[in-house]
Amino acid sequence: MNETIDLLMNHRSIRQFKDESLTDEQIKTIIQAGQAASTSSYYQAYTIIGVTDDKLKRQLREVSGQEYVEHNGHLFVFCADLNRMYQSQDVETQEKMKDNIENTEFFMMSTIDATLAAQNAAVASESLGLGICYLGSLRNDINRVNELLSLPQYVIPLFGMAVGVPDEEPDVKPRFDFNAIYHENGYQDHTKHVEQFNKTTEQYYEDRSFNTKVDNWSKQVERKLSKPMRMDVTDFVKQKGLNKR
Ligand SMILES: Cc1cc2nc3c(=O)[nH]c(=O)nc-3n(C[C@H](O)[C@H](O)[C@H](O)COP(=O)(O)O)c2cc1C
């Protein structure tokens, strides 16, 4: 269609990287491309932390249990950040702002802002020939990540992103049918789409070029959601002062 759409449609997560660090110029370009994303009311309510310290990277890998958190070209951690806005005001205004900052609406705004910046950064990285993998696994111990990165009040780590020169070429993973995701004029029944997508994913896992297995989308959802997962996140977020009301 065009180069940008081709790039987007060719996305696949990369979990094995060459031993090659990103240059300062690449890092700056990726972050600035992230910053160019739309942002709620111009707030820019996020912070991106680059992790360059080897010990810190190892500690974050231990939290995630994923090798590529340590071995990559660069590791970014995307944080929702309402601290900057809060700190920008005098004490009297800060008091008035608390009702907003501590409610669900602003929690959502900051997570949306951070995520839009992250996806821009991901696409920018891929356009430079790099590969990326998002890392929600950092929330396996969100309190530990908070401590390791010295995050203040009103700042929470959302996810990491490993970026680097790909050392693997995984297959592109199928997505739901267009009509499963795009509904016109209201929500539509999705039963038939799920059945269809289970067949598609069964085929994909059977045919893909590495790590073939018998699996499908519904089975994955069942395995992941049938047991409590990261139940400490709710209390953590509230302790940080967000999503409280
Ligand atoms: C917010 C977020 C967190 C993710 N966390 C992880 C993770 O911790 N580890 C991992 O290997 N992949 C992670 N992924 C990657 C997804 O598993 C992946 O995007 C999905 O399976 C689709 O595969 P694809 O990206 O290759 O198309 C994450 C993706 C997102 C968007």
PDBQT file of the ligand as one rigid body, heavy atoms in Angstrom, charges set to zero:
ROOT
HETATM    1  C1  LIG A 301       1.773  -3.919  26.788  1.00  0.00    +0.000 C 
HETATM    2  C2  LIG A 301       2.420  -5.190  26.256  1.00  0.00    +0.000 A 
HETATM    3  C3  LIG A 301       3.160  -5.977  27.103  1.00  0.00    +0.000 A 
HETATM    4  C4  LIG A 301       3.823  -7.106  26.613  1.00  0.00    +0.000 A 
HETATM    5  N1  LIG A 301       4.620  -7.840  27.448  1.00  0.00    +0.000 NA
HETATM    6  C5  LIG A 301       5.362  -8.825  26.955  1.00  0.00    +0.000 A 
HETATM    7  C6  LIG A 301       6.297  -9.499  27.790  1.00  0.00    +0.000 A 
HETATM    8  O1  LIG A 301       6.438  -9.225  28.972  1.00  0.00    +0.000 OA
HETATM    9  N2  LIG A 301       7.062 -10.460  27.248  1.00  0.00    +0.000 N 
HETATM   10  C7  LIG A 301       6.963 -10.806  25.938  1.00  0.00    +0.000 A 
HETATM   11  O2  LIG A 301       7.704 -11.696  25.494  1.00  0.00    +0.000 OA
HETATM   12  N3  LIG A 301       6.078 -10.201  25.111  1.00  0.00    +0.000 NA
HETATM   13  C8  LIG A 301       5.292  -9.209  25.587  1.00  0.00    +0.000 A 
HETATM   14  N4  LIG A 301       4.420  -8.546  24.765  1.00  0.00    +0.000 N 
HETATM   15  C9  LIG A 301       4.356  -8.899  23.349  1.00  0.00    +0.000 C 
HETATM   16  C10 LIG A 301       3.077  -9.656  22.997  1.00  0.00    +0.000 C 
HETATM   17  O3  LIG A 301       3.142 -10.958  23.507  1.00  0.00    +0.000 OA
HETATM   18  C11 LIG A 301       2.939  -9.654  21.466  1.00  0.00    +0.000 C 
HETATM   19  O4  LIG A 301       2.824  -8.337  21.000  1.00  0.00    +0.000 OA
HETATM   20  C12 LIG A 301       1.744 -10.480  20.988  1.00  0.00    +0.000 C 
HETATM   21  O5  LIG A 301       1.878 -11.835  21.311  1.00  0.00    +0.000 OA
HETATM   22  C13 LIG A 301       1.572 -10.370  19.478  1.00  0.00    +0.000 C 
HETATM   23  O6  LIG A 301       2.761 -10.783  18.838  1.00  0.00    +0.000 OA
HETATM   24  P1  LIG A 301       3.554  -9.826  17.844  1.00  0.00    +0.000 P 
HETATM   25  O7  LIG A 301       3.942  -8.590  18.606  1.00  0.00    +0.000 OA
HETATM   26  O8  LIG A 301       4.750 -10.631  17.413  1.00  0.00    +0.000 OA
HETATM   27  O9  LIG A 301       2.643  -9.529  16.708  1.00  0.00    +0.000 OA
HETATM   28  C14 LIG A 301       3.703  -7.464  25.238  1.00  0.00    +0.000 A 
HETATM   29  C15 LIG A 301       2.913  -6.663  24.411  1.00  0.00    +0.000 A 
HETATM   30  C16 LIG A 301       2.279  -5.544  24.908  1.00  0.00    +0.000 A 
HETATM   31  C17 LIG A 301       1.471  -4.677  23.971  1.00  0.00    +0.000 C 
ENDROOT
TORSDOF 0
